[in-house]
Each structure stands twice: as structure tokens, then as C-alpha cells.
Amino acid sequence: MGNVTRTAPQQPSIKSLFINASSLGSTQIIAAQTGMSIRVIDAAVVTTLANTVKFQSNATDITASFPLGANGGLVLPFNEHGWFQTNIGEALNINLSVGTATGLQINYIIL
């Protein structure tokens, strides 16, 4: 039997961003990346009024709808495999059911 060589997995660069969304409906978080997907590896969302929040790949839902109470929030802790990702070549959006101040902070990778 020959020698077996293991190649280390590729380690894409982790990027961070925050956005303060306040518009009813869909708001772009990260622009589409030609030929690539955007994978979210952790996130925190806080909203001032009761609100239902979901993430989208362009207009396609890629998460469940998360109903949040006034001044409530959601934390998706670090997950090396990622929580969700966009379709290839599509933007990452956040969708709000109420037009209210909503803070979002995420870490993501481009694949």
C-alpha cells in the first residue's frame, strides 16, 4: 500500500460586517459575488419593535422566519460549517416584517 497524503482543508478568510436596517421588506446586506456563495458562520440581530426577521438569497428565503419581541434578539453562535448560504451569484438580504431599527452583525465567508 502506498503512502497516503492528507491535504489540509481550505481556510477561506472570515469577513465581518454590521448593518442597521430599518426598512420594511428586503434589505441587501452583501452584494452578489459573481460565481460565488456567501456563507454566514455567525450572526446577532436585535430589533426595537416586535418584528419577524428572515434571511434571503436575493428573494428566496434561506432561513426560517424568526419572530422577535420588542427589544428582542437572535444569536447564531459561531458554526464552522455555517448556518446558511446564498445561492451562487446571489446577494445576501435581510427581510423585516416591520420597518423599525434593527441591528445586524455577522461573520461570513465567500465560497
C-alpha positions as CSV (number, residue, x, y, z in Angstrom):
1,M,0.0,0.0,0.0
2,G,1.3,3.4,-0.9
3,N,1.8,6.5,1.2
4,V,-1.4,8.5,2.0
5,T,-1.1,12.3,2.0
6,R,-3.7,14.4,3.6
7,T,-4.3,17.9,2.3
8,A,-5.4,20.4,4.8
9,P,-8.9,21.9,4.2
10,Q,-9.0,25.3,2.5
11,Q,-9.4,28.1,5.1
12,P,-11.3,31.0,3.5
13,S,-10.9,34.4,5.0
14,I,-13.6,35.3,7.6
15,K,-15.1,38.7,6.9
16,S,-17.2,40.8,9.3
17,L,-19.9,43.5,8.9
18,F,-22.7,45.2,10.7
19,I,-25.7,47.0,9.3
20,N,-28.6,48.9,10.8
21,A,-31.6,48.1,8.8
22,S,-34.9,49.9,9.3
23,S,-36.9,49.3,6.1
24,L,-39.9,47.0,5.8
25,G,-39.2,44.1,3.5
26,S,-35.9,43.1,2.0
27,T,-32.6,45.0,2.5
28,Q,-29.3,43.9,0.9
29,I,-26.6,43.1,3.4
30,I,-23.9,41.8,1.0
31,A,-23.8,42.3,-2.8
32,A,-23.8,39.3,-5.1
33,Q,-20.4,37.7,-5.7
34,T,-20.0,36.5,-9.3
35,G,-19.7,32.7,-9.3
36,M,-19.6,32.6,-5.5
37,S,-21.8,32.0,-2.5
38,I,-21.9,33.9,0.8
39,R,-22.0,31.6,3.9
40,V,-22.9,33.1,7.3
41,I,-21.0,31.5,10.1
42,D,-22.4,33.6,13.0
43,A,-24.9,36.4,13.4
44,A,-26.6,38.6,16.0
45,V,-29.8,40.5,15.4
46,V,-31.6,43.0,17.7
47,T,-34.8,44.8,16.9
48,T,-36.5,47.7,18.7
49,L,-40.2,46.7,17.9
50,A,-41.8,43.3,17.6
51,N,-40.6,42.1,14.3
52,T,-40.2,38.9,12.2
53,V,-36.7,38.5,10.6
54,K,-35.5,36.1,8.0
55,F,-32.5,35.9,5.6
56,Q,-32.8,35.6,1.9
57,S,-30.7,34.7,-1.1
58,N,-32.0,37.6,-3.3
59,A,-35.7,37.0,-2.9
60,T,-35.5,33.3,-1.9
61,D,-35.8,32.5,1.8
62,I,-32.8,30.6,3.2
63,T,-33.8,30.7,6.8
64,A,-37.0,30.3,8.8
65,S,-38.9,33.4,9.9
66,F,-37.7,34.4,13.4
67,P,-40.4,36.2,15.4
68,L,-38.7,38.6,17.8
69,G,-40.3,40.6,20.6
70,A,-39.7,44.4,21.2
71,N,-36.1,44.9,22.0
72,G,-35.6,41.2,21.4
73,G,-32.9,39.5,19.5
74,L,-31.4,36.4,18.0
75,V,-27.9,35.0,18.2
76,L,-26.5,32.3,16.0
77,P,-23.1,31.4,17.6
78,F,-20.0,30.5,15.6
79,N,-20.5,27.5,13.4
80,E,-17.5,26.4,11.4
81,H,-19.8,24.8,8.8
82,G,-22.1,27.9,8.6
83,W,-25.7,28.5,9.4
84,F,-26.9,29.2,5.8
85,Q,-25.6,30.4,2.5
86,T,-26.8,32.2,-0.6
87,N,-27.2,30.6,-4.0
88,I,-24.3,31.0,-6.3
89,G,-24.1,34.6,-7.6
90,E,-26.9,36.0,-5.4
91,A,-26.9,38.7,-2.8
92,L,-27.5,38.1,0.9
93,N,-30.6,40.1,2.2
94,I,-32.3,40.5,5.5
95,N,-36.1,40.8,5.4
96,L,-38.1,42.6,8.2
97,S,-41.8,42.4,8.8
98,V,-41.8,45.8,10.4
99,G,-40.0,49.0,9.4
100,T,-38.0,49.6,12.6
101,A,-34.4,50.0,13.7
102,T,-32.8,46.5,13.5
103,G,-29.1,45.9,14.2
104,L,-27.3,43.0,12.5
105,Q,-23.8,41.9,12.9
106,I,-22.4,38.9,11.0
107,N,-19.3,37.0,10.2
108,Y,-19.2,35.3,6.8
109,I,-17.0,33.6,4.2
110,I,-17.1,33.7,0.4
111,L,-17.1,30.3,-1.3
